């Protein structure tokens, strides 16, 4: 917490905080008893969400049994790439919540959510080849965090008509957060309750929005955790993730707080570095076994990774953009997904890191999983069925790194008429021509995919798509994209002369690169251009 934020929210005395907690307890009880709209609490295992759950838990516990009439759902999303200590902490907390809620006859139902296997981080990066996330392409957040929780809340809304989403967001977290929360205040239904900005038929409730970081810690340290999880251990975990290994209460503008230590995904490339994980290792020698995670993350965080990515977008076309290069405007292709070589490289690196941490981790963390078997199965399916890479390299890489055979969780995946031997033969025949290898692989595998179908409707369209995306060399494909761009711009500007010149190029087989492209029709009827 910064000094500026502290001055905006002057410190309260302990009696004033106690009074505020009592007032919030009454407010929560009133909100709970007012109707049949269920509460959905977002819980991450951090200090703010822990304080929210604790406030609501204690408030409902004070109600007589006959007034505990509606469900309270506690949801936490495991992105599957969480800081391992935080992930273990949250999992244990959820299990204790389930047991204690049952013992205390509370209508509290905790849920641990995960993204669908087709939407996980490694399925996107290693399977489909999405580049490591950047602020300009933040593909991870919706898939890993937002979609699982929104899907759960929508199901609650379908069953009950409405839902109240409870979050531990606070204005003192940042100036940006304060501005967003103040903007929402304009459409409030009552104090700390407004319409959810993104989920229809849902309300948003933020009980501790005015609290400062030191007040959150004071509450957690002085009020016992009702589901039996140690708030002192939580405090220690935050302290261990702070650079100076201290987590004091904020008493003036010069006092730091471990509230600034944010736990997140260990692979996150949206920040300069994972300071919390690095601090954990630096502050505790017993956590040095986590170093392989930092090594993988640093290798992923490359400012310019164009050499590791395809020159085409993921759907196979060349898309041009204007780039400022040394003060000059350069029109270049937008880099696409990671190439086959680099997707296999990242798979190997993650598996190597998993082997290392399992070898060196303490007994209670020996089963740590960086990439799940379900993700590996989905990655294998994508490589085989969508990328047409019938050499089926995933089981081989898995066995080379782990020393164990890969057992696919989905029977049938990988059963093919073609395999690694056929891939090697085809690679030798194509030599150094990578695009020729890709085209032949796509054609062969497309035919293979239709081989077992009772009806082969659509095969010619699929074969034609192979030629559309893979029959030109890289230079020819880029030249063709420039030709189309120039023609489009000339048409938009009404430059008839330029349009004629571009059309002339497109019709002249000696000048245009587009006629170097093979097509299914040319192969089928023997009309191959001379330069192929």
Secondary structure by P-SEA (a helix, b strand, c coil): ccaaaaaacccccaaaaaaaaaaaaaaaaaaaacccbbbbbbbcccaaaaaaaaaaaaaaaacccccccbbbbbbbbcccccaaaaaaaaaaaaaaaaaaaaaacccbbbbbbbccccccccccccccccccccccccccccccccaaaaaaaaaaaaaccbbbbbbcccccccaaaaaaaaaacccccccccccccccccbbbbbccccccaaaaaaaaaaccccccccaaaaaaaaaaaccccccccccccccccccccccccccccccccaaaaaaaaaaccccccaaaaaaaaaaacccccccccccccccbbbbbbbbbcccccccccccccccaaaaaaaaaaaaaaaaaaaacccccccccccccaaaaaaaaaaacccccccccaaaaaaaaaccbbbbbcccccccccccaaaaaaaaaaacccaaaaaaaaaaaaaaaaacccccccaaaaaaaaaaacccccaaaaaaaaaaaaaaaaaaaacaaaaaaaaaaaaaccccccccccccaaaaaaccccccc
